[in-house]
Amino acid sequence: MSNSDNFSVFVVDDNGNAQVRPIEVGLRLAGKAEGLKGLNPGEKVVVEGVQKLRPGAPVKLAPPEAAAPYLGS
């Protein structure tokens, strides 16, 4: 999500709920963005279905193979 130069993402908390997190974005390419600040290694970031999401809503995780297009360089 972006509002001018302010960016935020939904992360999944330890209880499986969506939480909004402000982040600092660096390099942006088609379909990819570099997160410089605001995220920790290993955190789950929602990449699909954010239009229907709200803070505190439960998140149903997709199977691991669904993440394949989002992993790598």
PyMOL Python script that loads the backbone (N, CA, C, O; Angstrom):
from pymol import cmd

cmd.read_pdbstr("""\
ATOM      1  N   MET A   1       0.853  -1.164   0.000  1.00  0.00           N
ATOM      2  CA  MET A   1       0.000   0.000   0.000  1.00  0.00           C
ATOM      3  C   MET A   1       0.896   1.224   0.000  1.00  0.00           C
ATOM      4  O   MET A   1       1.929   1.258   0.670  1.00  0.00           O
ATOM      5  N   SER A   2       0.495   2.205  -0.745  1.00  0.00           N
ATOM      6  CA  SER A   2       1.282   3.422  -0.746  1.00  0.00           C
ATOM      7  C   SER A   2       0.372   4.629  -0.741  1.00  0.00           C
ATOM      8  O   SER A   2      -0.739   4.597  -1.271  1.00  0.00           O
ATOM      9  N   ASN A   3       0.853   5.671  -0.146  1.00  0.00           N
ATOM     10  CA  ASN A   3       0.176   6.947  -0.108  1.00  0.00           C
ATOM     11  C   ASN A   3       1.265   7.973  -0.329  1.00  0.00           C
ATOM     12  O   ASN A   3       1.965   8.347   0.612  1.00  0.00           O
ATOM     13  N   SER A   4       1.419   8.435  -1.560  1.00  0.00           N
ATOM     14  CA  SER A   4       2.500   9.336  -1.935  1.00  0.00           C
ATOM     15  C   SER A   4       3.826   8.614  -1.735  1.00  0.00           C
ATOM     16  O   SER A   4       4.087   7.620  -2.412  1.00  0.00           O
ATOM     17  N   ASP A   5       4.662   9.085  -0.829  1.00  0.00           N
ATOM     18  CA  ASP A   5       5.949   8.437  -0.574  1.00  0.00           C
ATOM     19  C   ASP A   5       5.923   7.579   0.684  1.00  0.00           C
ATOM     20  O   ASP A   5       6.971   7.114   1.135  1.00  0.00           O
ATOM     21  N   ASN A   6       4.749   7.362   1.255  1.00  0.00           N
ATOM     22  CA  ASN A   6       4.610   6.524   2.440  1.00  0.00           C
ATOM     23  C   ASN A   6       4.122   5.148   2.013  1.00  0.00           C
ATOM     24  O   ASN A   6       3.127   5.029   1.299  1.00  0.00           O
ATOM     25  N   PHE A   7       4.825   4.108   2.452  1.00  0.00           N
ATOM     26  CA  PHE A   7       4.478   2.746   2.080  1.00  0.00           C
ATOM     27  C   PHE A   7       4.198   1.929   3.332  1.00  0.00           C
ATOM     28  O   PHE A   7       4.797   2.152   4.384  1.00  0.00           O
ATOM     29  N   SER A   8       3.280   0.980   3.202  1.00  0.00           N
ATOM     30  CA  SER A   8       3.017   0.041   4.286  1.00  0.00           C
ATOM     31  C   SER A   8       2.616  -1.296   3.672  1.00  0.00           C
ATOM     32  O   SER A   8       2.176  -1.369   2.524  1.00  0.00           O
ATOM     33  N   VAL A   9       2.781  -2.346   4.463  1.00  0.00           N
ATOM     34  CA  VAL A   9       2.416  -3.694   4.044  1.00  0.00           C
ATOM     35  C   VAL A   9       1.635  -4.344   5.172  1.00  0.00           C
ATOM     36  O   VAL A   9       1.655  -3.871   6.309  1.00  0.00           O
ATOM     37  N   PHE A  10       0.952  -5.425   4.854  1.00  0.00           N
ATOM     38  CA  PHE A  10       0.340  -6.255   5.876  1.00  0.00           C
ATOM     39  C   PHE A  10       1.316  -7.372   6.200  1.00  0.00           C
ATOM     40  O   PHE A  10       1.799  -8.062   5.302  1.00  0.00           O
ATOM     41  N   VAL A  11       1.607  -7.554   7.486  1.00  0.00           N
ATOM     42  CA  VAL A  11       2.380  -8.700   7.942  1.00  0.00           C
ATOM     43  C   VAL A  11       1.455  -9.576   8.774  1.00  0.00           C
ATOM     44  O   VAL A  11       0.456  -9.104   9.317  1.00  0.00           O
ATOM     45  N   VAL A  12       1.796 -10.850   8.869  1.00  0.00           N
ATOM     46  CA  VAL A  12       1.002 -11.790   9.646  1.00  0.00           C
ATOM     47  C   VAL A  12       1.654 -11.938  11.016  1.00  0.00           C
ATOM     48  O   VAL A  12       2.817 -12.330  11.120  1.00  0.00           O
ATOM     49  N   ASP A  13       0.893 -11.618  12.070  1.00  0.00           N
ATOM     50  CA  ASP A  13       1.463 -11.693  13.422  1.00  0.00           C
ATOM     51  C   ASP A  13       1.477 -13.133  13.930  1.00  0.00           C
ATOM     52  O   ASP A  13       1.055 -14.053  13.230  1.00  0.00           O
ATOM     53  N   ASP A  14       1.967 -13.315  15.156  1.00  0.00           N
ATOM     54  CA  ASP A  14       2.100 -14.656  15.746  1.00  0.00           C
ATOM     55  C   ASP A  14       0.752 -15.358  15.938  1.00  0.00           C
ATOM     56  O   ASP A  14       0.700 -16.582  16.063  1.00  0.00           O
ATOM     57  N   ASN A  15      -0.336 -14.581  15.961  1.00  0.00           N
ATOM     58  CA  ASN A  15      -1.669 -15.157  16.126  1.00  0.00           C
ATOM     59  C   ASN A  15      -2.354 -15.428  14.791  1.00  0.00           C
ATOM     60  O   ASN A  15      -3.503 -15.868  14.764  1.00  0.00           O
ATOM     61  N   GLY A  16      -1.656 -15.169  13.678  1.00  0.00           N
ATOM     62  CA  GLY A  16      -2.231 -15.408  12.359  1.00  0.00           C
ATOM     63  C   GLY A  16      -3.136 -14.299  11.864  1.00  0.00           C
ATOM     64  O   GLY A  16      -3.970 -14.510  10.983  1.00  0.00           O
ATOM     65  N   ASN A  17      -2.968 -13.107  12.440  1.00  0.00           N
ATOM     66  CA  ASN A  17      -3.792 -11.967  12.040  1.00  0.00           C
ATOM     67  C   ASN A  17      -2.966 -10.931  11.283  1.00  0.00           C
ATOM     68  O   ASN A  17      -1.758 -10.810  11.488  1.00  0.00           O
ATOM     69  N   ALA A  18      -3.634 -10.190  10.410  1.00  0.00           N
ATOM     70  CA  ALA A  18      -2.985  -9.155   9.606  1.00  0.00           C
ATOM     71  C   ALA A  18      -2.732  -7.905  10.438  1.00  0.00           C
ATOM     72  O   ALA A  18      -3.600  -7.464  11.191  1.00  0.00           O
ATOM     73  N   GLN A  19      -1.554  -7.348  10.297  1.00  0.00           N
ATOM     74  CA  GLN A  19      -1.204  -6.089  10.952  1.00  0.00           C
ATOM     75  C   GLN A  19      -0.534  -5.179   9.926  1.00  0.00           C
ATOM     76  O   GLN A  19       0.308  -5.628   9.148  1.00  0.00           O
ATOM     77  N   VAL A  20      -0.907  -3.904   9.925  1.00  0.00           N
ATOM     78  CA  VAL A  20      -0.299  -2.946   9.008  1.00  0.00           C
ATOM     79  C   VAL A  20       1.064  -2.544   9.555  1.00  0.00           C
ATOM     80  O   VAL A  20       1.218  -2.290  10.749  1.00  0.00           O
ATOM     81  N   ARG A  21       2.041  -2.491   8.673  1.00  0.00           N
ATOM     82  CA  ARG A  21       3.398  -2.111   9.077  1.00  0.00           C
ATOM     83  C   ARG A  21       3.940  -1.076   8.097  1.00  0.00           C
ATOM     84  O   ARG A  21       4.037  -1.352   6.902  1.00  0.00           O
ATOM     85  N   PRO A  22       4.296   0.117   8.588  1.00  0.00           N
ATOM     86  CA  PRO A  22       4.944   1.089   7.703  1.00  0.00           C
ATOM     87  C   PRO A  22       6.354   0.617   7.372  1.00  0.00           C
ATOM     88  O   PRO A  22       7.064   0.103   8.236  1.00  0.00           O
ATOM     89  N   ILE A  23       6.754   0.794   6.119  1.00  0.00           N
ATOM     90  CA  ILE A  23       8.099   0.377   5.701  1.00  0.00           C
ATOM     91  C   ILE A  23       8.745   1.466   4.868  1.00  0.00           C
ATOM     92  O   ILE A  23       8.072   2.359   4.352  1.00  0.00           O
ATOM     93  N   GLU A  24      10.049   1.378   4.745  1.00  0.00           N
ATOM     94  CA  GLU A  24      10.805   2.246   3.853  1.00  0.00           C
ATOM     95  C   GLU A  24      11.206   1.413   2.648  1.00  0.00           C
ATOM     96  O   GLU A  24      11.789   0.339   2.791  1.00  0.00           O
ATOM     97  N   VAL A  25      10.893   1.910   1.467  1.00  0.00           N
ATOM     98  CA  VAL A  25      11.142   1.184   0.233  1.00  0.00           C
ATOM     99  C   VAL A  25      12.328   1.793  -0.497  1.00  0.00           C
ATOM    100  O   VAL A  25      12.470   3.013  -0.580  1.00  0.00           O
ATOM    101  N   GLY A  26      13.185   0.907  -1.029  1.00  0.00           N
ATOM    102  CA  GLY A  26      14.337   1.343  -1.815  1.00  0.00           C
ATOM    103  C   GLY A  26      14.054   1.173  -3.287  1.00  0.00           C
ATOM    104  O   GLY A  26      13.113   1.760  -3.822  1.00  0.00           O
ATOM    105  N   LEU A  27      14.857   0.381  -3.933  1.00  0.00           N
ATOM    106  CA  LEU A  27      14.747   0.133  -5.358  1.00  0.00           C
ATOM    107  C   LEU A  27      13.431  -0.556  -5.696  1.00  0.00           C
ATOM    108  O   LEU A  27      13.032  -1.509  -5.027  1.00  0.00           O
ATOM    109  N   ARG A  28      12.762  -0.071  -6.732  1.00  0.00           N
ATOM    110  CA  ARG A  28      11.505  -0.679  -7.191  1.00  0.00           C
ATOM    111  C   ARG A  28      11.642  -1.058  -8.658  1.00  0.00           C
ATOM    112  O   ARG A  28      12.052  -0.251  -9.493  1.00  0.00           O
ATOM    113  N   LEU A  29      11.291  -2.298  -8.948  1.00  0.00           N
ATOM    114  CA  LEU A  29      11.269  -2.821 -10.313  1.00  0.00           C
ATOM    115  C   LEU A  29       9.891  -3.417 -10.551  1.00  0.00           C
ATOM    116  O   LEU A  29       9.102  -3.542  -9.614  1.00  0.00           O
ATOM    117  N   ALA A  30       9.594  -3.781 -11.774  1.00  0.00           N
ATOM    118  CA  ALA A  30       8.288  -4.365 -12.087  1.00  0.00           C
ATOM    119  C   ALA A  30       8.009  -5.588 -11.217  1.00  0.00           C
ATOM    120  O   ALA A  30       8.716  -6.592 -11.307  1.00  0.00           O
ATOM    121  N   GLY A  31       6.985  -5.505 -10.379  1.00  0.00           N
ATOM    122  CA  GLY A  31       6.593  -6.623  -9.541  1.00  0.00           C
ATOM    123  C   GLY A  31       7.451  -6.870  -8.319  1.00  0.00           C
ATOM    124  O   GLY A  31       7.205  -7.826  -7.584  1.00  0.00           O
ATOM    125  N   LYS A  32       8.455  -6.035  -8.080  1.00  0.00           N
ATOM    126  CA  LYS A  32       9.350  -6.220  -6.932  1.00  0.00           C
ATOM    127  C   LYS A  32       9.655  -4.875  -6.283  1.00  0.00           C
ATOM    128  O   LYS A  32       9.634  -3.835  -6.942  1.00  0.00           O
ATOM    129  N   ALA A  33       9.939  -4.910  -4.994  1.00  0.00           N
ATOM    130  CA  ALA A  33      10.352  -3.715  -4.268  1.00  0.00           C
ATOM    131  C   ALA A  33      11.312  -4.118  -3.164  1.00  0.00           C
ATOM    132  O   ALA A  33      11.140  -5.157  -2.526  1.00  0.00           O
ATOM    133  N   GLU A  34      12.313  -3.297  -2.946  1.00  0.00           N
ATOM    134  CA  GLU A  34      13.301  -3.539  -1.902  1.00  0.00           C
ATOM    135  C   GLU A  34      12.819  -2.897  -0.606  1.00  0.00           C
ATOM    136  O   GLU A  34      12.586  -1.689  -0.557  1.00  0.00           O
ATOM    137  N   GLY A  35      12.669  -3.699   0.439  1.00  0.00           N
ATOM    138  CA  GLY A  35      12.301  -3.175   1.751  1.00  0.00           C
ATOM    139  C   GLY A  35      13.557  -2.836   2.532  1.00  0.00           C
ATOM    140  O   GLY A  35      14.343  -3.721   2.866  1.00  0.00           O
ATOM    141  N   LEU A  36      13.748  -1.545   2.828  1.00  0.00           N
ATOM    142  CA  LEU A  36      14.952  -1.112   3.533  1.00  0.00           C
ATOM    143  C   LEU A  36      14.775  -1.125   5.048  1.00  0.00           C
ATOM    144  O   LEU A  36      15.684  -1.519   5.778  1.00  0.00           O
ATOM    145  N   LYS A  37      13.617  -0.698   5.516  1.00  0.00           N
ATOM    146  CA  LYS A  37      13.354  -0.635   6.959  1.00  0.00           C
ATOM    147  C   LYS A  37      11.910  -1.014   7.229  1.00  0.00           C
ATOM    148  O   LYS A  37      11.037  -0.819   6.383  1.00  0.00           O
ATOM    149  N   GLY A  38      11.664  -1.559   8.420  1.00  0.00           N
ATOM    150  CA  GLY A  38      10.316  -1.840   8.861  1.00  0.00           C
ATOM    151  C   GLY A  38       9.939  -3.306   8.871  1.00  0.00           C
ATOM    152  O   GLY A  38       8.897  -3.668   9.417  1.00  0.00           O
ATOM    153  N   LEU A  39      10.765  -4.161   8.278  1.00  0.00           N
ATOM    154  CA  LEU A  39      10.497  -5.602   8.275  1.00  0.00           C
ATOM    155  C   LEU A  39      11.647  -6.352   8.911  1.00  0.00           C
ATOM    156  O   LEU A  39      12.795  -5.908   8.870  1.00  0.00           O
ATOM    157  N   ASN A  40      11.330  -7.489   9.496  1.00  0.00           N
ATOM    158  CA  ASN A  40      12.342  -8.348  10.095  1.00  0.00           C
ATOM    159  C   ASN A  40      12.465  -9.629   9.284  1.00  0.00           C
ATOM    160  O   ASN A  40      11.484 -10.090   8.700  1.00  0.00           O
ATOM    161  N   PRO A  41      13.668 -10.212   9.242  1.00  0.00           N
ATOM    162  CA  PRO A  41      13.834 -11.475   8.513  1.00  0.00           C
ATOM    163  C   PRO A  41      12.846 -12.537   9.003  1.00  0.00           C
ATOM    164  O   PRO A  41      12.630 -12.698  10.204  1.00  0.00           O
ATOM    165  N   GLY A  42      12.261 -13.247   8.059  1.00  0.00           N
ATOM    166  CA  GLY A  42      11.346 -14.325   8.408  1.00  0.00           C
ATOM    167  C   GLY A  42       9.899 -13.909   8.583  1.00  0.00           C
ATOM    168  O   GLY A  42       9.030 -14.774   8.700  1.00  0.00           O
ATOM    169  N   GLU A  43       9.608 -12.616   8.604  1.00  0.00           N
ATOM    170  CA  GLU A  43       8.210 -12.194   8.742  1.00  0.00           C
ATOM    171  C   GLU A  43       7.433 -12.532   7.475  1.00  0.00           C
ATOM    172  O   GLU A  43       7.968 -12.469   6.368  1.00  0.00           O
ATOM    173  N   LYS A  44       6.183 -12.885   7.651  1.00  0.00           N
ATOM    174  CA  LYS A  44       5.313 -13.199   6.518  1.00  0.00           C
ATOM    175  C   LYS A  44       4.612 -11.922   6.075  1.00  0.00           C
ATOM    176  O   LYS A  44       3.931 -11.265   6.863  1.00  0.00           O
ATOM    177  N   VAL A  45       4.790 -11.581   4.806  1.00  0.00           N
ATOM    178  CA  VAL A  45       4.182 -10.391   4.226  1.00  0.00           C
ATOM    179  C   VAL A  45       3.077 -10.837   3.276  1.00  0.00           C
ATOM    180  O   VAL A  45       3.286 -11.728   2.452  1.00  0.00           O
ATOM    181  N   VAL A  46       1.914 -10.227   3.387  1.00  0.00           N
ATOM    182  CA  VAL A  46       0.796 -10.557   2.504  1.00  0.00           C
ATOM    183  C   VAL A  46       1.072  -9.960   1.127  1.00  0.00           C
ATOM    184  O   VAL A  46       1.306  -8.758   1.000  1.00  0.00           O
ATOM    185  N   VAL A  47       1.044 -10.808   0.096  1.00  0.00           N
ATOM    186  CA  VAL A  47       1.333 -10.341  -1.260  1.00  0.00           C
ATOM    187  C   VAL A  47       0.124 -10.446  -2.182  1.00  0.00           C
ATOM    188  O   VAL A  47       0.143  -9.871  -3.270  1.00  0.00           O
ATOM    189  N   GLU A  48      -0.911 -11.150  -1.789  1.00  0.00           N
ATOM    190  CA  GLU A  48      -2.126 -11.270  -2.588  1.00  0.00           C
ATOM    191  C   GLU A  48      -3.340 -11.135  -1.675  1.00  0.00           C
ATOM    192  O   GLU A  48      -3.316 -11.573  -0.525  1.00  0.00           O
ATOM    193  N   GLY A  49      -4.392 -10.528  -2.195  1.00  0.00           N
ATOM    194  CA  GLY A  49      -5.633 -10.409  -1.440  1.00  0.00           C
ATOM    195  C   GLY A  49      -5.686  -9.251  -0.473  1.00  0.00           C
ATOM    196  O   GLY A  49      -6.558  -9.221   0.396  1.00  0.00           O
ATOM    197  N   VAL A  50      -4.776  -8.290  -0.594  1.00  0.00           N
ATOM    198  CA  VAL A  50      -4.745  -7.176   0.356  1.00  0.00           C
ATOM    199  C   VAL A  50      -5.967  -6.267   0.235  1.00  0.00           C
ATOM    200  O   VAL A  50      -6.302  -5.556   1.182  1.00  0.00           O
ATOM    201  N   GLN A  51      -6.636  -6.283  -0.921  1.00  0.00           N
ATOM    202  CA  GLN A  51      -7.813  -5.436  -1.101  1.00  0.00           C
ATOM    203  C   GLN A  51      -8.932  -5.807  -0.126  1.00  0.00           C
ATOM    204  O   GLN A  51      -9.727  -4.956   0.274  1.00  0.00           O
ATOM    205  N   LYS A  52      -8.984  -7.072   0.247  1.00  0.00           N
ATOM    206  CA  LYS A  52     -10.049  -7.554   1.138  1.00  0.00           C
ATOM    207  C   LYS A  52      -9.615  -7.604   2.596  1.00  0.00           C
ATOM    208  O   LYS A  52     -10.397  -8.005   3.458  1.00  0.00           O
ATOM    209  N   LEU A  53      -8.393  -7.208   2.881  1.00  0.00           N
ATOM    210  CA  LEU A  53      -7.833  -7.362   4.219  1.00  0.00           C
ATOM    211  C   LEU A  53      -7.998  -6.096   5.051  1.00  0.00           C
ATOM    212  O   LEU A  53      -8.029  -4.989   4.515  1.00  0.00           O
ATOM    213  N   ARG A  54      -8.101  -6.271   6.350  1.00  0.00           N
ATOM    214  CA  ARG A  54      -8.131  -5.149   7.286  1.00  0.00           C
ATOM    215  C   ARG A  54      -7.292  -5.519   8.502  1.00  0.00           C
ATOM    216  O   ARG A  54      -7.107  -6.703   8.784  1.00  0.00           O
ATOM    217  N   PRO A  55      -6.782  -4.527   9.224  1.00  0.00           N
ATOM    218  CA  PRO A  55      -5.966  -4.830  10.403  1.00  0.00           C
ATOM    219  C   PRO A  55      -6.724  -5.725  11.392  1.00  0.00           C
ATOM    220  O   PRO A  55      -7.894  -5.484  11.690  1.00  0.00           O
ATOM    221  N   GLY A  56      -6.052  -6.743  11.889  1.00  0.00           N
ATOM    222  CA  GLY A  56      -6.626  -7.658  12.866  1.00  0.00           C
ATOM    223  C   GLY A  56      -7.383  -8.823  12.263  1.00  0.00           C
ATOM    224  O   GLY A  56      -7.781  -9.739  12.984  1.00  0.00           O
ATOM    225  N   ALA A  57      -7.592  -8.808  10.935  1.00  0.00           N
ATOM    226  CA  ALA A  57      -8.327  -9.897  10.288  1.00  0.00           C
ATOM    227  C   ALA A  57      -7.482 -11.163  10.261  1.00  0.00           C
ATOM    228  O   ALA A  57      -6.263 -11.086  10.103  1.00  0.00           O
ATOM    229  N   PRO A  58      -8.113 -12.335  10.414  1.00  0.00           N
ATOM    230  CA  PRO A  58      -7.359 -13.585  10.318  1.00  0.00           C
ATOM    231  C   PRO A  58      -6.869 -13.797   8.893  1.00  0.00           C
ATOM    232  O   PRO A  58      -7.551 -13.443   7.931  1.00  0.00           O
ATOM    233  N   VAL A  59      -5.679 -14.379   8.767  1.00  0.00           N
ATOM    234  CA  VAL A  59      -5.069 -14.636   7.469  1.00  0.00           C
ATOM    235  C   VAL A  59      -4.948 -16.141   7.278  1.00  0.00           C
ATOM    236  O   VAL A  59      -4.431 -16.849   8.142  1.00  0.00           O
ATOM    237  N   LYS A  60      -5.429 -16.617   6.139  1.00  0.00           N
ATOM    238  CA  LYS A  60      -5.273 -18.026   5.791  1.00  0.00           C
ATOM    239  C   LYS A  60      -4.070 -18.119   4.857  1.00  0.00           C
ATOM    240  O   LYS A  60      -4.096 -17.583   3.749  1.00  0.00           O
ATOM    241  N   LEU A  61      -3.022 -18.796   5.303  1.00  0.00           N
ATOM    242  CA  LEU A  61      -1.804 -18.907   4.512  1.00  0.00           C
ATOM    243  C   LEU A  61      -1.970 -19.913   3.383  1.00  0.00           C
ATOM    244  O   LEU A  61      -2.589 -20.964   3.551  1.00  0.00           O
ATOM    245  N   ALA A  62      -1.411 -19.575   2.239  1.00  0.00           N
ATOM    246  CA  ALA A  62      -1.393 -20.488   1.102  1.00  0.00           C
ATOM    247  C   ALA A  62      -0.338 -21.559   1.359  1.00  0.00           C
ATOM    248  O   ALA A  62       0.528 -21.367   2.213  1.00  0.00           O
ATOM    249  N   PRO A  63      -0.388 -22.681   0.642  1.00  0.00           N
ATOM    250  CA  PRO A  63       0.640 -23.702   0.809  1.00  0.00           C
ATOM    251  C   PRO A  63       2.005 -23.170   0.370  1.00  0.00           C
ATOM    252  O   PRO A  63       2.072 -22.255  -0.450  1.00  0.00           O
ATOM    253  N   PRO A  64       3.094 -23.731   0.908  1.00  0.00           N
ATOM    254  CA  PRO A  64       4.442 -23.232   0.618  1.00  0.00           C
ATOM    255  C   PRO A  64       4.759 -23.104  -0.868  1.00  0.00           C
ATOM    256  O   PRO A  64       5.456 -22.169  -1.264  1.00  0.00           O
ATOM    257  N   GLU A  65       4.267 -24.016  -1.697  1.00  0.00           N
ATOM    258  CA  GLU A  65       4.587 -23.948  -3.121  1.00  0.00           C
ATOM    259  C   GLU A  65       3.999 -22.699  -3.790  1.00  0.00           C
ATOM    260  O   GLU A  65       4.473 -22.287  -4.849  1.00  0.00           O
ATOM    261  N   ALA A  66       2.979 -22.099  -3.186  1.00  0.00           N
ATOM    262  CA  ALA A  66       2.392 -20.884  -3.747  1.00  0.00           C
ATOM    263  C   ALA A  66       3.335 -19.694  -3.619  1.00  0.00           C
ATOM    264  O   ALA A  66       3.172 -18.702  -4.329  1.00  0.00           O
ATOM    265  N   ALA A  67       4.316 -19.777  -2.728  1.00  0.00           N
ATOM    266  CA  ALA A  67       5.271 -18.691  -2.533  1.00  0.00           C
ATOM    267  C   ALA A  67       6.389 -18.694  -3.549  1.00  0.00           C
ATOM    268  O   ALA A  67       7.134 -17.718  -3.645  1.00  0.00           O
ATOM    269  N   ALA A  68       6.528 -19.763  -4.310  1.00  0.00           N
ATOM    270  CA  ALA A  68       7.643 -19.900  -5.252  1.00  0.00           C
ATOM    271  C   ALA A  68       7.846 -18.693  -6.167  1.00  0.00           C
ATOM    272  O   ALA A  68       8.991 -18.277  -6.345  1.00  0.00           O
ATOM    273  N   PRO A  69       6.795 -18.105  -6.760  1.00  0.00           N
ATOM    274  CA  PRO A  69       7.019 -16.953  -7.644  1.00  0.00           C
ATOM    275  C   PRO A  69       7.576 -15.726  -6.923  1.00  0.00           C
ATOM    276  O   PRO A  69       8.128 -14.832  -7.566  1.00  0.00           O
ATOM    277  N   TYR A  70       7.440 -15.671  -5.599  1.00  0.00           N
ATOM    278  CA  TYR A  70       7.877 -14.502  -4.837  1.00  0.00           C
ATOM    279  C   TYR A  70       9.240 -14.667  -4.202  1.00  0.00           C
ATOM    280  O   TYR A  70       9.760 -13.720  -3.612  1.00  0.00           O
ATOM    281  N   LEU A  71       9.832 -15.842  -4.308  1.00  0.00           N
ATOM    282  CA  LEU A  71      11.132 -16.111  -3.702  1.00  0.00           C
ATOM    283  C   LEU A  71      12.228 -15.957  -4.737  1.00  0.00           C
ATOM    284  O   LEU A  71      11.976 -15.965  -5.942  1.00  0.00           O
ATOM    285  N   GLY A  72      13.417 -15.820  -4.257  1.00  0.00           N
ATOM    286  CA  GLY A  72      14.547 -15.721  -5.176  1.00  0.00           C
ATOM    287  C   GLY A  72      14.906 -14.284  -5.464  1.00  0.00           C
ATOM    288  O   GLY A  72      14.414 -13.360  -4.817  1.00  0.00           O
ATOM    289  N   SER A  73      15.764 -14.109  -6.437  1.00  0.00           N
ATOM    290  CA  SER A  73      16.283 -12.773  -6.717  1.00  0.00           C
ATOM    291  C   SER A  73      15.504 -12.053  -7.778  1.00  0.00           C
ATOM    292  O   SER A  73      15.829 -10.915  -8.117  1.00  0.00           O
TER     293      SER A  73
END
""", "prot")
cmd.dss("prot")
cmd.show_as("cartoon", "prot")
cmd.util.cbc("prot")
cmd.orient("prot")
